[in-house]
Amino acid sequence: MRRVVLGAMVLAAAQAAHAADLPFLRGALSDGPTPTVNWQGFYVGGQGAYGSSDMNFTNSTQGLAAQMLALTTIESENQVSKWPILSKQSVHGHGYGGFAGYNWQWDDVVLGLEASYVHGTFGGSDSGSMGRSFTTSDGYTNGVLYQGDAAINIKDMGSVRARAGYAWGSFLPYMFGGVSLGQADIIRTASVSGTQVNPAAAAGFQTINFSDSLSTAQHGHFIYGYAGGLGVDMMLFSGLFLRAEWEYLKFAAPVDTSINTVRAGVGYKF
């Protein structure tokens, strides 16, 4: 029995020594993490986007109403143009586009410049009205109705941004910030109507009916602001990589608008 055990131990030792000489086993658990991917160079890609447009229409028709009511008593004393007839809206949208950029790499640190573009359907509209009755210092009792409509439609938008990332194996998590750019169709309409009554006024001016409307349409209007977000690129093989990203775009426009999107894309680094 002792000879059998001794023989088994010798055989096991011989098998272990043979396994240690196999190149695919030697160092498989001790060579450390996967080597860092080379991200330096030019790259291009395509992407799809889905997200929401958050719009604040509250003051979007104020300027039009103020222009119509300039030098009137109902505006100077009751500020009709500032009545809150419109509100905030959030609408979902989607689109597709591309991106291109260049990376510089120092060990695990990756810095880059990139341009991103999306063509799609983002934006929304709102309408509202408010009526009030009040007396002004000229003795008239005024019944006033203020109505407004506003819409913004963004079909083309993008950003020019600086990226900072950290290469970790085949992954490149990154953050970015930059300038947002876009083109939008913006349509706004304000209408004010009502009746003024003053029995003590001169004949012909005791009852005054009024109605006025003003509209403005801006097609292909250039809008801009700032951009920021987070993302991760994953290298597959031979320069081909996948991308997942979240981007926030804020635009300065007659309709205060911001767009949040999540994106999925595929790119190639040369």
Summary of the structure (lengths in Angstrom):
residues: 270
radius of gyration: 32.9
end to end distance: 66.6
largest distance: 133.5
contacts: 837
relative contact order: 0.19
helix: 13%
strand: 64%
